[in-house]
Amino acid sequence: MPADTPWESKILTEVSITEARQELADFINRVLYAGERFVILRHGKPVAEIVAYGKRAADALPDSHAGAIGIASDTRTTGSKSEP
């Protein structure tokens, strides 16, 4: 895929929930056609992100956040005991 496709864009814009509600259709068009991404803020803190469908959010993180998200291993036991 060429580097100028929307999937390769690093444009990130932060918007309030109120602004997102009022401009949602425009934001979706900008995501689809210009490759932009939007982070929605509530009280100044990020709560959601608008990215193109099929684009994983982890892939869309800026390089400074790469690898910052992990999944802890499951250490729960099943409750059944097996005899040796």
C-alpha positions as CSV (number, residue, x, y, z in Angstrom):
1,M,0.0,0.0,0.0
2,P,1.5,3.4,-0.9
3,A,2.5,5.7,2.0
4,D,0.0,8.3,0.9
5,T,-3.0,6.2,1.6
6,P,-5.3,7.1,4.5
7,W,-4.2,4.0,6.4
8,E,-0.7,5.4,6.8
9,S,-1.7,8.9,8.0
10,K,-0.5,10.0,11.5
11,I,-2.9,13.0,11.8
12,L,-4.4,12.9,15.3
13,T,-7.0,15.5,16.5
14,E,-8.4,15.7,20.0
15,V,-12.0,16.8,20.3
16,S,-14.6,17.1,23.1
17,I,-17.6,14.8,23.3
18,T,-19.8,17.8,22.5
19,E,-17.8,18.6,19.4
20,A,-17.8,15.0,18.3
21,R,-21.5,14.8,18.7
22,Q,-22.1,17.9,16.6
23,E,-19.6,17.1,13.9
24,L,-19.6,13.2,13.8
25,A,-20.5,12.9,10.0
26,D,-17.7,15.3,9.1
27,F,-15.2,13.5,11.3
28,I,-16.2,10.1,9.8
29,N,-15.6,11.5,6.3
30,R,-12.2,12.9,7.4
31,V,-11.3,9.5,8.8
32,L,-12.3,7.7,5.6
33,Y,-11.0,10.1,3.0
34,A,-8.1,12.0,4.7
35,G,-6.9,9.3,7.0
36,E,-7.3,11.4,10.1
37,R,-7.9,9.9,13.6
38,F,-9.8,11.6,16.4
39,V,-9.5,11.1,20.1
40,I,-12.6,12.0,22.0
41,L,-12.1,13.7,25.4
42,R,-14.4,13.9,28.4
43,H,-13.3,16.5,30.9
44,G,-10.0,16.7,29.1
45,K,-9.2,13.0,29.3
46,P,-9.3,10.6,26.4
47,V,-12.2,8.1,26.4
48,A,-12.5,7.0,22.8
49,E,-10.9,7.1,19.4
50,I,-12.4,7.3,15.9
51,V,-10.3,5.3,13.4
52,A,-11.1,3.7,10.1
53,Y,-12.8,0.3,10.2
54,G,-10.3,-2.5,10.0
55,K,-7.5,-0.3,11.5
56,R,-6.6,-1.7,14.9
57,A,-6.4,1.0,17.6
58,A,-3.0,-0.4,18.8
59,D,-1.7,0.0,15.2
60,A,-2.9,3.6,15.2
61,L,-1.1,4.7,18.4
62,P,1.8,7.1,17.9
63,D,5.2,5.5,17.9
64,S,5.9,6.8,21.4
65,H,3.2,4.5,22.7
66,A,4.2,1.4,20.7
67,G,4.5,-1.6,22.9
68,A,2.9,0.2,25.9
69,I,-0.2,-2.0,25.9
70,G,0.1,-5.6,27.1
71,I,-2.1,-8.4,28.3
72,A,-1.3,-10.1,31.6
73,S,-1.3,-13.9,31.6
74,D,-4.2,-15.7,33.2
75,T,-3.1,-17.1,36.5
76,R,-6.5,-18.3,37.6
77,T,-7.0,-22.0,38.4
78,T,-9.9,-24.1,37.1
79,G,-10.8,-25.3,40.6
80,S,-10.3,-28.9,39.7
81,K,-7.5,-30.9,41.3
82,S,-5.8,-33.7,39.4
83,E,-4.1,-36.6,41.2
84,P,-0.5,-37.2,40.2
